[in-house]
Amino acid sequence: MSGIDQRLADALAQHRAGRIDEAAAAYAEILKLQSDHAEALHLLGVAEQQRGRLEASAELIRRALALRSDASYASNLANALLGLGRPLEAEQACRLALSIDAGLAMAYGNLGAALYAQDRRTEATEALQTAIRLDPARPEPQASLGVVLLELGRRDEAIAVLTALLAAHPNLAAAEYNLANALAADQTTPNMAAAVTHYDRAIALNPAYAEAHANRAALLRRLERYDDAEAGFALALRLAPQSALAHYNYGLLLGELDRTAEALAAHERAIALEPRLAQAHSHRGNMLSALQRPDEALAAHETAMRLAPGDALLHHNLGLSLAYDAHFPEAAIVQARAIALDPTYAPAHAALAAVLAELDRADEAEAAARQALTLEPDLAAGHSALGQALMAKGAFAEAEAALLIAAERRPLSAQSHVNLGVVRFRQGRFDEAEADYLKATTLRGDTWEAYYNLGVVRLQLGRYAEGWEGFEHRLRAPSRRRDEARYPMPLWRGEDLTGKTILLHGEQGLGDVLQCLRFVPQVAALGAEVVLEAHGATGRLVDRMGGVARYIEPTDPVPPADFHAPLFSLPHRLGVTLECLPGPTPYLEPDPVLTQAWRKRIDGAFPRPAPRVGVVWSGNVTAKVDRGRSIPLAAFAPLARAVGAPLISLQKQYGLEQLDALPAGMEVATLGAAYDAGDLADTAAVIQALDLVVACDTSVVHLAGAIGAPVWLAVNAVCDWRWLTKGEISPWYPSVRVWRQPSVGDWDGVFEAMADDWRSGQAKA
């Protein structure tokens, strides 16, 4: 053996013993003696590759190839080029190797890696399968094949390949990790639990395996083992603080825990590390929506969709943000777009169902929710959406069952408990609803919806001091942001009003405005100059009410003022309790001239001694608040028979078509075009000429109560909070008598009881 050959053999022995630096030095000494020694150039190139000096490696191996056409040289050159991120050149090197030796398994393995790096996964699969066939004992191609098959959606094949690999090579941490990834891709609990086991094995083999810690934590999040997941992310981020994906997945966990500000920070850290991570921009948008920063949220979603316009998840997240801001029609369109991009994406079906329920498209909502659960049976959002859809259909027991499953899947979700509270409230189970809302507030202290609903249930139970405080949280709803733009002055929170100007304004329905006008003189008595903004329909009534210095309509410019306050915030600020009510009544006065004119018309149209009973049967049927309130006009028939005279319609706009489909023997008269064209002042004047008004829960009840006219109010079994839970007496209006459904939907029972009362001669307010 020549001297150079002996040196080469000694250097190779060092190399095989893992003494890379010594081997590299020995190869370099050989090249000083013989600069064109092909094998020394090749082996020094391999050593440099192992030392991370990839450019030097590629250059040395190219020189070796120029001296000797060797398949292994070309294959190792491909390795260096892959490390340098030059997969096309790596592919060319592999094909050169295979042109020299078509049976070189290592070259097929490297070719598979080069094709995979070019997103040519099907071709990569074929190359890797050939490498395995040529050298079944070599683990690397099997490990790579498992990854490629998983990304091709061939999960079962990936699991089979990786399971076989681990049977032959049980100590491969990367194979355990990839098998865990394959199992985790399934949404069933058994496979996800098995995936955790394989992540644990990968970590046991390599405790510093940051990706395994991060993916394990992400899976634990899906399994709702939140404490374990958070601990896992903490470890993963200590090992790899620059991992954008780990920060992103940690943000998902924090979002599910309703730790919104922390989640936002995690997504922003991910974006700082990887600005093109579209999913992080998208989830950042959702967190910004939850923090009521809608303009920033929209910008984040736009960035995400510029980066990945065909990603269903990004459209889904935009839809969630739109729904959060109460843009339900737009949210439905965006969720439908997400489904078009990926019909199997269950969360988009669930989100579409929730939006359709908000839009009162209950049948479509139920279908969408059931499709979500067909695709992903354990999806909490799917069960939640099904509950909302069934609730919109009035199927409360079935809705509660679905919402219970959602809460079991997401026990730490405040929204799950809010939804449970709503369905129990609507069944009249107020104590349980209160407990649900309280639970939600303990899980998430900044949830306006839970506090607001807690306020409503306490008002329903007559606990006004507690109720008003929670009721104020309605002002934090995303839909109230328009108030911030229209009313730039501070919100009145009980400050001294002496010498100050306060703008009082309506916020909800016309009935709410009428109900709260009683408090305006009290505010004026605090020393304030009161500017009242309210629906134009109230104008002529307000003109005759004391305490208002100036009246404006919602379309008028807002005048300067020291404070503003929604009318329904006044009970809280004034300390109103049941014992304070009703206060001075009547507190509105119809115009006497108008009253006289209408009395004359009604005397002519409905001469005495026939009784005069005005009726209102429908509210705004397009409003969610009207659910269960409006009454079929035909249900008034027993009362009409008892009265023995035509009922007089006070109805406007909604439900008028029912006048053409009355039961035999029932007559309802109308007041003509003059009444239809009139405003609330006309309605108040008409009511003064009647003996009684019988109505569903609409603004006419508040109007009649405010002027002290007798009213029979028909309410559903679980009625609006202001009518409490039992009894005939209204705390707000002494002249209103409350008639309650004996059971949900039983209007016949209400009107039969009214008819009996009328016949017995005990008709009274």
C-alpha positions in Angstrom: 0.0 0.0 0.0 1.4 3.4 -1.0 2.0 6.1 1.5 -1.0 8.1 0.3 -3.2 5.1 0.4 -2.2 4.4 3.9 -2.9 8.0 4.9 -6.3 7.7 3.3 -7.1 4.5 5.2 -6.0 6.1 8.5 -8.1 9.2 7.8 -11.1 7.1 6.9 -10.8 5.2 10.1 -10.8 8.5 12.0 -13.9 9.5 10.0 -15.7 6.3 10.8 -14.9 6.7 14.5 -16.7 10.0 14.5 -13.5 12.1 14.8 -14.6 14.4 12.0 -12.1 17.3 12.6 -9.1 14.9 12.7 -10.3 13.1 9.6 -10.8 16.4 7.7 -7.3 17.5 8.7 -5.9 14.2 7.4 -7.8 14.5 4.1 -6.4 18.1 3.7 -2.8 16.8 4.2 -3.3 14.2 1.5 -4.5 16.9 -0.9 -1.4 18.9 -0.2 0.5 16.0 -1.4 -1.8 15.2 -4.3 -4.3 17.9 -5.1 -6.2 15.8 -7.7 -6.9 12.9 -5.4 -10.6 12.3 -6.2 -11.4 10.2 -3.1 -9.7 12.6 -0.7 -11.6 15.5 -2.3 -14.9 13.5 -2.0 -14.3 12.4 1.7 -13.2 15.9 2.7 -16.4 17.2 1.1 -18.4 14.7 3.2 -16.6 15.8 6.3 -17.3 19.4 5.6 -20.9 18.5 5.1 -21.0 16.9 8.5 -19.4 20.0 10.0 -22.1 22.2 8.4 -19.9 23.8 5.8 -22.1 23.1 2.9 -20.7 25.4 0.3 -17.3 24.0 0.8 -18.7 20.5 0.7 -20.4 21.1 -2.6 -17.3 22.6 -4.2 -15.0 19.8 -3.0 -17.4 17.0 -4.3 -17.8 18.8 -7.6 -14.0 18.7 -8.0 -14.0 15.0 -7.1 -16.7 14.4 -9.7 -14.7 16.2 -12.4 -11.9 13.7 -11.7 -14.0 10.6 -11.4 -17.5 9.7 -12.5 -18.8 8.1 -9.3 -22.4 7.6 -8.3 -21.8 8.0 -4.6 -20.0 11.3 -5.3 -23.0 12.6 -7.1 -25.4 11.4 -4.4 -23.4 13.1 -1.7 -23.3 16.3 -3.8 -27.1 16.1 -3.8 -27.0 16.0 0.0 -25.0 19.2 0.2 -27.2 21.0 -2.3 -30.3 20.0 -0.4 -28.8 21.5 2.7 -28.2 24.6 0.8 -31.8 24.9 -0.3 -31.1 24.2 -4.0 -33.4 21.2 -4.7 -33.4 21.5 -8.5 -29.6 21.2 -8.6 -29.8 18.3 -6.1 -32.3 16.5 -8.4 -29.8 16.9 -11.2 -27.0 15.5 -9.1 -29.2 12.5 -8.1 -30.1 11.8 -11.8 -26.4 11.9 -12.6 -25.7 9.4 -9.8 -28.5 7.1 -11.2 -27.2 7.4 -14.7 -23.9 6.0 -13.4 -25.4 3.4 -11.1 -29.2 2.7 -11.5 -29.2 0.6 -8.4 -27.9 3.1 -5.9 -30.5 3.2 -3.1 -29.0 6.2 -1.5 -29.4 8.2 -4.7 -33.1 7.3 -4.9 -33.5 8.4 -1.3 -31.8 11.8 -2.0 -33.9 12.1 -5.2 -37.0 11.7 -3.1 -35.9 14.4 -0.8 -35.1 16.8 -3.7 -38.5 16.2 -5.4 -40.3 16.7 -2.0 -38.5 20.0 -1.6 -39.9 21.0 -4.9 -43.5 20.1 -3.8 -43.4 17.1 -6.3 -44.7 14.7 -3.7 -46.1 12.0 -5.9 -42.8 11.7 -7.7 -41.0 11.8 -4.4 -43.1 8.9 -3.2 -42.0 6.8 -6.2 -38.3 7.6 -5.6 -38.5 6.8 -1.9 -40.3 3.5 -2.5 -37.6 2.5 -5.0 -34.9 3.4 -2.4 -36.6 1.2 0.1 -37.0 -1.7 -2.3 -33.3 -1.5 -3.2 -32.2 -1.3 0.5 -35.0 -2.3 2.9 -32.7 -2.0 5.9 -31.9 1.7 5.4 -34.2 3.7 7.8 -34.0 7.2 6.2 -36.1 6.6 3.1 -38.8 4.9 5.2 -38.9 7.9 7.5 -39.1 10.3 4.6 -41.8 8.2 2.9 -44.0 8.4 6.0 -43.8 12.2 6.0 -44.6 12.4 2.2 -47.5 10.0 2.4 -49.0 12.0 5.3 -48.8 15.2 3.4 -50.5 13.5 0.4 -53.4 12.6 2.7 -52.5 8.9 2.6 -52.5 8.8 6.4 -53.1 5.1 6.8 -50.2 4.2 4.5 -48.0 6.7 6.4 -48.9 5.0 9.7 -48.1 1.6 8.2 -44.7 2.7 6.9 -43.7 4.4 10.1 -45.0 1.6 12.3 -42.9 -0.9 10.4 -39.9 1.3 10.5 -40.1 1.6 14.3 -40.5 -2.2 14.7 -37.1 -2.6 13.0 -35.5 0.6 14.4 -37.2 1.3 17.8 -34.9 4.1 18.8 -35.6 6.6 16.0 -36.9 9.8 17.7 -37.8 11.3 14.3 -39.8 8.3 13.3 -41.7 8.4 16.6 -42.4 12.1 16.0 -43.6 11.6 12.5 -45.8 8.6 13.5 -47.3 10.9 16.2 -48.0 13.5 13.5 -49.8 10.9 11.4 -51.9 9.7 14.2 -52.7 13.3 15.4 -54.0 14.1 11.9 -57.0 12.0 12.7 -59.7 13.7 14.7 -60.8 10.7 16.8 -59.8 10.6 20.4 -58.2 7.1 20.4 -55.7 8.0 17.6 -55.0 11.4 19.3 -54.3 9.7 22.5 -52.0 7.2 20.7 -50.2 10.2 19.1 -49.5 11.6 22.6 -47.8 8.3 23.5 -45.5 8.5 20.4 -44.6 12.2 21.1 -43.7 11.0 24.6 -41.4 8.3 23.1 -39.8 10.8 20.8 -39.1 13.1 23.7 -37.8 10.3 25.8 -35.3 9.5 23.0 -34.4 13.2 22.5 -35.5 15.4 25.4 -34.4 18.5 23.5 -36.7 17.7 20.6 -38.4 21.1 20.4 -40.8 20.2 17.6 -42.0 17.2 19.4 -42.7 19.2 22.6 -44.5 21.8 20.5 -46.7 19.4 18.5 -47.5 17.4 21.6 -48.7 20.6 23.3 -50.8 21.5 20.2 -52.4 18.0 20.4 -53.0 18.3 24.1 -54.8 21.6 23.3 -57.1 19.7 21.0 -57.7 17.1 23.7 -58.5 20.0 26.0 -55.8 19.1 28.5 -55.1 22.8 28.8 -52.7 22.8 31.7 -50.5 20.1 30.2 -50.6 21.9 26.9 -49.5 25.2 28.4 -46.6 23.4 30.2 -45.6 21.8 26.9 -45.6 25.1 25.0 -43.5 26.7 27.8 -40.8 23.9 27.4 -41.0 24.0 23.6 -40.5 27.7 23.5 -37.5 27.5 25.9 -35.9 25.0 23.6 -36.8 26.9 20.4 -37.7 30.5 21.2 -37.5 31.4 17.5 -40.1 28.9 16.4 -42.9 30.9 14.8 -45.1 27.8 14.6 -44.8 27.2 18.3 -45.8 30.7 19.2 -48.7 30.5 16.8 -50.0 27.3 18.3 -49.5 28.7 21.8 -51.6 31.6 20.6 -54.4 29.2 19.7 -54.3 27.7 23.2 -54.5 31.1 24.8 -57.4 32.1 22.6 -59.4 29.0 23.6 -58.7 29.9 27.2 -60.2 33.3 26.6 -56.8 34.9 27.4 -57.3 37.2 24.5 -54.5 39.8 25.1 -52.0 37.1 25.7 -53.1 35.2 22.6 -52.7 38.4 20.5 -49.2 38.8 21.8 -48.3 35.2 20.9 -49.6 35.6 17.3 -47.7 38.9 17.0 -44.5 37.2 18.1 -45.1 34.4 15.5 -45.6 37.1 12.8 -42.4 38.9 13.9 -40.5 35.6 13.4 -42.3 34.6 10.2 -44.0 37.5 8.5 -45.5 35.2 5.9 -47.3 32.9 8.3 -50.8 33.6 7.1 -52.6 31.6 9.8 -51.0 33.8 12.5 -52.2 37.0 10.8 -55.7 35.4 10.6 -55.9 34.4 14.2 -54.4 37.8 15.2 -57.5 39.3 13.4 -59.8 37.2 15.5 -58.2 38.3 18.7 -58.3 41.9 17.6 -62.1 41.5 17.0 -62.5 40.0 20.4 -60.7 43.1 21.8 -63.1 45.3 19.9 -60.5 46.7 17.5 -62.4 46.0 14.3 -60.3 48.1 11.8 -57.1 46.4 12.8 -58.8 43.0 12.7 -60.0 43.5 9.1 -56.5 44.6 8.1 -55.0 41.5 9.7 -57.5 39.3 7.8 -56.7 41.0 4.5 -53.0 40.4 5.1 -53.6 36.7 5.8 -55.7 36.3 2.6 -53.2 38.0 0.4 -50.6 35.5 1.6 -52.8 32.4 1.1 -56.0 33.3 -0.8 -57.1 29.7 -1.2 -56.9 28.7 2.4 -60.3 27.8 3.8 -59.2 28.4 7.4 -58.4 32.1 6.6 -61.9 32.7 5.2 -63.4 30.9 8.2 -61.5 33.2 10.6 -62.6 36.3 8.7 -66.2 35.0 9.0 -65.8 34.6 12.7 -64.6 38.2 13.0 -67.5 39.5 11.0 -69.9 37.5 13.1 -68.3 38.9 16.3 -69.0 42.4 15.0 -72.6 41.4 14.2 -72.1 41.6 10.4 -74.1 38.3 10.0 -75.0 38.4 6.3 -71.4 39.1 5.3 -70.2 36.4 7.7 -72.5 33.9 6.1 -71.1 34.7 2.6 -67.5 34.3 3.9 -68.2 31.0 5.6 -69.9 29.7 2.5 -66.7 30.7 0.6 -64.6 28.7 3.1 -66.8 25.7 2.5 -66.4 26.0 -1.2 -62.7 26.0 -0.8 -62.8 22.9 1.5 -66.2 21.1 1.7 -64.7 18.9 4.5 -63.7 21.7 6.8 -66.2 21.1 9.7 -65.5 24.4 11.6 -66.7 26.4 8.6 -70.0 24.5 8.5 -70.4 25.0 12.2 -69.7 28.7 12.0 -72.1 29.0 9.1 -74.8 27.3 11.2 -74.3 29.8 14.0 -74.6 32.8 11.7 -77.7 31.4 10.0 -79.3 30.9 13.4 -78.6 34.6 14.1 -80.3 35.4 10.8 -83.4 33.4 11.8 -82.7 30.9 9.0 -83.2 28.1 11.5 -83.7 25.1 9.1 -80.6 26.0 7.1 -78.7 26.5 10.4 -79.7 23.0 11.6 -78.6 21.4 8.4 -75.2 23.2 8.4 -74.6 22.2 12.0 -75.5 18.5 11.4 -73.1 18.5 8.4 -70.4 19.9 10.6 -71.0 17.0 13.1 -71.1 14.5 10.3 -67.6 15.6 9.3 -66.3 15.9 12.9 -68.6 14.3 15.5 -66.6 15.7 18.5 -66.5 19.3 17.3 -67.6 21.5 20.2 -68.5 24.4 17.8 -70.7 22.0 15.8 -72.7 21.0 18.9 -72.9 24.6 19.9 -74.2 25.7 16.5 -76.8 22.9 16.5 -78.0 24.1 19.9 -78.4 27.6 18.6 -80.2 26.4 15.5 -82.6 24.3 17.6 -83.1 27.2 20.0 -84.1 29.4 17.1 -86.7 26.8 16.2 -88.1 26.8 19.7 -86.9 23.2 20.4 -85.4 24.1 23.7 -84.9 20.7 25.2 -83.0 19.4 22.2 -81.1 22.6 22.0 -80.0 22.3 25.7 -78.8 18.7 25.0 -76.6 19.9 22.2 -75.3 22.8 24.2 -74.5 20.5 27.1 -72.3 18.4 24.8 -70.6 21.6 23.6 -69.9 22.7 27.2 -68.6 19.2 28.1 -66.2 19.4 25.1 -65.1 23.0 26.1 -65.6 23.2 29.9 -63.3 26.3 30.1 -65.2 28.2 27.4 -67.1 31.1 28.8 -69.3 31.2 25.7 -70.4 27.6 26.2 -71.8 28.5 29.6 -73.4 31.7 28.2 -75.2 29.6 25.6 -76.4 27.1 28.2 -77.7 30.0 30.3 -79.6 31.4 27.4 -81.4 28.1 26.6 -82.3 27.6 30.2 -83.5 31.2 30.6 -85.7 30.7 27.6 -87.2 27.7 29.4 -87.9 29.8 32.5 -85.2 28.1 34.6 -83.9 31.4 35.8 -81.8 30.2 38.8 -79.9 27.7 36.6 -79.4 30.4 33.9 -78.0 32.7 36.6 -75.5 30.0 37.7 -74.4 29.5 34.1 -73.8 33.2 33.6 -71.9 33.4 36.8 -69.7 30.5 35.7 -69.0 32.3 32.5 -67.8 35.4 34.3 -65.4 33.4 36.5 -63.9 31.8 33.3 -63.6 35.1 31.5 -63.8 38.3 33.4 -64.2 40.6 30.4 -67.1 38.9 28.7 -69.8 41.5 28.3 -72.4 39.0 27.1 -72.2 37.0 30.3 -72.5 40.1 32.5 -75.3 41.5 30.4 -77.3 38.3 30.5 -76.7 38.0 34.3 -78.2 41.5 34.6 -81.2 40.5 32.6 -82.0 37.3 34.6 -81.7 39.4 37.8 -84.0 42.0 36.5 -86.5 39.2 35.5 -86.3 38.0 39.1 -87.0 41.5 40.4 -83.5 42.0 41.8 -83.2 45.4 40.2 -80.2 46.8 42.2 -78.0 43.9 41.0 -79.7 43.7 37.6 -79.1 47.2 36.4 -75.3 46.8 37.0 -75.1 43.8 34.7 -77.5 45.4 32.2 -75.0 48.2 31.7 -72.7 45.7 30.0 -74.9 45.9 26.9 -73.0 49.1 26.1 -69.8 47.0 25.5 -71.4 45.0 22.7 -69.7 45.3 19.3 -72.9 46.5 17.8 -72.8 49.6 20.1 -69.6 51.0 18.5 -71.7 53.4 16.5 -72.5 55.2 19.8 -68.9 56.0 20.3 -68.8 57.9 17.0 -72.1 59.7 17.4 -71.6 60.6 21.1 -68.0 61.9 21.7 -68.8 63.4 25.1 -68.3 61.3 28.3 -70.9 58.7 29.3 -72.7 59.9 32.5 -71.8 57.7 35.4 -73.6 59.6 38.1 -71.4 62.8 38.2 -72.9 66.0 39.5 -75.1 67.6 36.8 -75.5 71.0 38.3 -75.2 73.5 35.5 -74.3 70.7 33.0 -75.9 69.7 29.7 -76.7 66.1 29.2 -77.8 64.4 26.0 -80.2 61.5 26.7 -80.9 59.2 23.7 -82.8 56.1 22.8 -80.9 53.0 22.0 -83.3 50.1 21.5 -86.9 49.9 20.5 -89.6 52.6 20.7 -91.2 50.9 23.7 -88.0 51.2 25.6 -87.8 54.9 25.0 -91.4 55.3 26.1 -90.8 53.3 29.2 -87.8 55.4 30.2 -89.1 58.8 29.5 -90.5 58.8 33.1 -86.9 59.3 34.3 -86.2 62.4 32.3 -87.7 64.9 34.8 -85.6 63.2 37.5 -82.4 63.9 35.6 -83.5 67.5 35.0 -84.2 67.8 38.7 -80.5 67.1 39.3 -79.7 70.5 37.8 -79.1 69.4 34.3 -80.2 71.0 31.0 -81.6 67.9 29.2 -81.4 67.5 25.4 -83.5 64.5 24.4 -82.8 62.5 21.2 -85.5 60.0 20.4 -87.5 58.6 17.5 -89.4 61.1 15.6 -92.6 59.3 16.5 -92.2 60.5 20.1 -91.9 64.2 19.2 -95.4 65.5 19.8 -95.7 63.6 23.0 -92.4 64.9 24.4 -93.4 68.4 23.6 -95.9 68.2 26.4 -93.6 66.5 28.9 -91.6 68.6 31.5 -87.8 68.5 32.0 -86.7 68.6 28.3 -84.9 71.7 27.2 -84.5 70.6 23.7 -85.6 67.7 21.5 -83.6 66.3 18.6 -84.1 63.4 16.2 -81.4 60.7 15.6 -80.7 62.2 12.1 -80.0 65.6 13.6 -76.4 66.8 14.3 -75.4 66.1 17.9 -75.2 69.4 19.9 -72.4 70.1 22.4 -73.0 68.5 25.8 -71.1 67.7 28.9 -72.4 64.1 29.2 -74.5 61.6 27.3 -76.5 58.7 28.6 -78.7 56.0 26.9 -82.2 56.3 28.4 -82.0 52.7 29.7 -78.9 53.6 31.7 -80.9 56.0 33.8 -82.5 53.4 36.1 -79.0 52.3 37.1 -77.7 55.8 37.7 -80.8 56.9 39.6 -80.9 53.8 41.8 -84.3 52.5 40.6 -85.6 49.5 42.4 -89.0 47.8 42.3 -90.0 49.8 45.4 -89.4 53.1 43.4 -91.7 52.1 40.6 -93.9 53.1 38.9 -93.2 56.7 40.0 -95.5 59.5 39.0 -98.0 58.1 36.4 -99.3 59.0 34.0 -96.1 60.8 32.8 -97.2 61.4 29.2 -100.1 63.5 28.2 -101.9 63.2 24.9 -102.6 66.4 23.0 -106.2 67.4 24.1 -107.0 68.9 20.7 -105.9 65.8 18.9 -107.7 63.6 21.5 -111.0 65.5 20.9 -110.7 65.1 17.2 -110.2 61.4 17.4 -112.9 60.9 20.0 -115.3 62.5 17.6 -114.3 60.2 14.8 -114.6 57.1 17.0 -117.9 58.2 18.4 -119.2 58.3 14.9 -117.7 55.0 13.8 -118.3 53.0 17.0 -121.4 54.4 18.7 -122.2 53.6 22.3 -123.2 51.5 24.1 -121.0 49.0 22.2 -117.7 48.5 24.0 -114.5 49.8 22.4 -111.6 47.4 22.6 -108.4 48.2 20.6 -106.1 45.4 19.7 -102.5 45.0 18.6 -101.3 41.5 17.7 -97.9 41.9 16.0 -94.6 43.5 16.8 -91.7 43.9 14.4 -91.6 40.4 13.1 -88.1 41.0 11.5 -86.5 41.6 14.9 -85.1 38.8 17.1 -86.6 40.4 20.2 -90.1 39.6 18.7 -89.6 35.9 19.0 -92.7 34.5 20.8 -94.2 37.9 21.4 -96.5 38.4 18.4 -99.8 36.6 18.4 -101.9 35.3 15.6 -104.9 37.6 15.2 -107.2 34.7 15.0 -106.2 33.8 18.7 -108.2 36.9 19.8 -111.4 35.2 18.6 -112.7 34.1 22.0 -112.3 37.6 23.3 -114.0 39.1 20.2 -117.0 36.8 20.8 -117.2 37.8 24.5 -117.0 41.6 23.7 -119.8 41.2 21.1 -118.6 44.2 19.1 -115.9 44.7 16.4 -112.4 44.9 17.9 -110.6 48.0 16.8 -107.2 47.6 15.1 -104.4 49.7 16.4 -102.0 47.6 14.4 -99.5 49.3 11.9 -97.1 47.9 9.3 -96.7 44.3 10.4 -99.3 41.5 10.4 -102.0 43.5 8.6 -102.5 40.7 6.1 -104.1 38.7 8.9 -107.1 41.0 8.7 -108.1 39.2 5.5 -108.1 35.7 7.1 -110.3 36.1 10.2 -112.3 33.2 11.7 -116.0 33.1 11.0 -117.9 35.5 13.2 -114.8 37.6 14.2 -114.8 41.2 13.1 -111.8 43.6 13.4 -112.4 47.2 12.3 -109.7 49.6 11.1 -109.4 53.3 11.6 -108.5 54.2 8.0 -105.7 56.1 6.3 -105.6 59.0 8.8 -104.6 56.6 11.6 -102.2 54.7 9.4 -100.4 58.0 8.5 -100.4 59.3 12.1 -97.7 59.1 14.7 -97.6 58.1 18.4 -99.5 61.2 19.3 -102.4 60.0 17.1 -102.2 56.5 18.7 -102.3 58.0 22.2 -105.3 60.2 21.3 -107.2 57.1 19.9 -106.4 55.1 23.0 -108.1 57.8 25.1 -111.3 57.1 23.3 -111.3 53.4 24.0 -112.4 51.3 26.9 -109.5 48.9 26.8 -106.4 48.0 24.8 -105.5 44.3 24.4 -102.0 43.8 23.0 -99.0 41.7 22.6 -95.7 43.0 24.0 -95.2 46.1 21.8 -94.6 49.8 22.1 -98.4 50.4 22.2 -98.5 48.8 25.7 -95.8 51.2 26.9 -97.7 54.1 25.3 -101.0 53.2 26.9 -99.3 52.6 30.2 -97.5 55.9 30.1 -100.8 57.8 29.6 -102.6 55.7 32.2 -105.0 54.0 29.8 -106.2 50.4 30.7 -104.3 47.6 29.0 -104.5 43.9 28.9 -101.0 42.7 28.0 -100.7 39.1 26.7 -97.2 37.7 27.2 -95.6 34.3 26.4 -94.8 31.8 29.1 -91.2 33.2 29.4 -91.7 36.8 28.8 -89.5 39.9 28.7 -87.8 40.8 31.9 -89.8 43.9 32.6 -93.0 41.9 33.2 -91.2 39.7 35.8 -92.1 36.0 36.2 -95.6 35.9 37.8 -98.7 37.8 38.8 -101.0 40.2 36.9 -99.5 43.5 38.2 -96.9 45.4 36.2 -94.4 47.2 38.4 -94.0 49.8 35.6 -97.6 50.7 34.8 -100.5 50.6 37.3 -103.0 50.5 34.4 -101.5 47.4 32.7 -102.8 43.9 33.6 -100.5 41.0 32.6 -102.0 37.8 31.2 -99.5 35.0 30.9 -99.5 31.9 28.8 -100.2 28.8 30.9 -97.6 27.0 28.9 -95.2 27.8 26.0 -97.2 28.7 22.9 -100.7 28.5 24.5 -102.4 31.7 23.3 -105.7 29.9 23.3 -105.5 29.6 27.1 -104.8 33.3 27.5 -107.7 34.5 25.4 -110.2 32.0 26.8 -109.3 33.4 30.2 -109.7 37.0 29.0 -113.1 36.1 27.5 -114.3 34.5 30.7 -113.1 37.6 32.7 -114.9 39.9 30.3 -118.1 37.9 30.5 -118.0 37.9 34.3 -118.1 41.7 34.2 -114.7 41.9 35.9 -112.8 43.5 33.0 -110.3 45.9 34.5 -106.8 47.1 34.0 
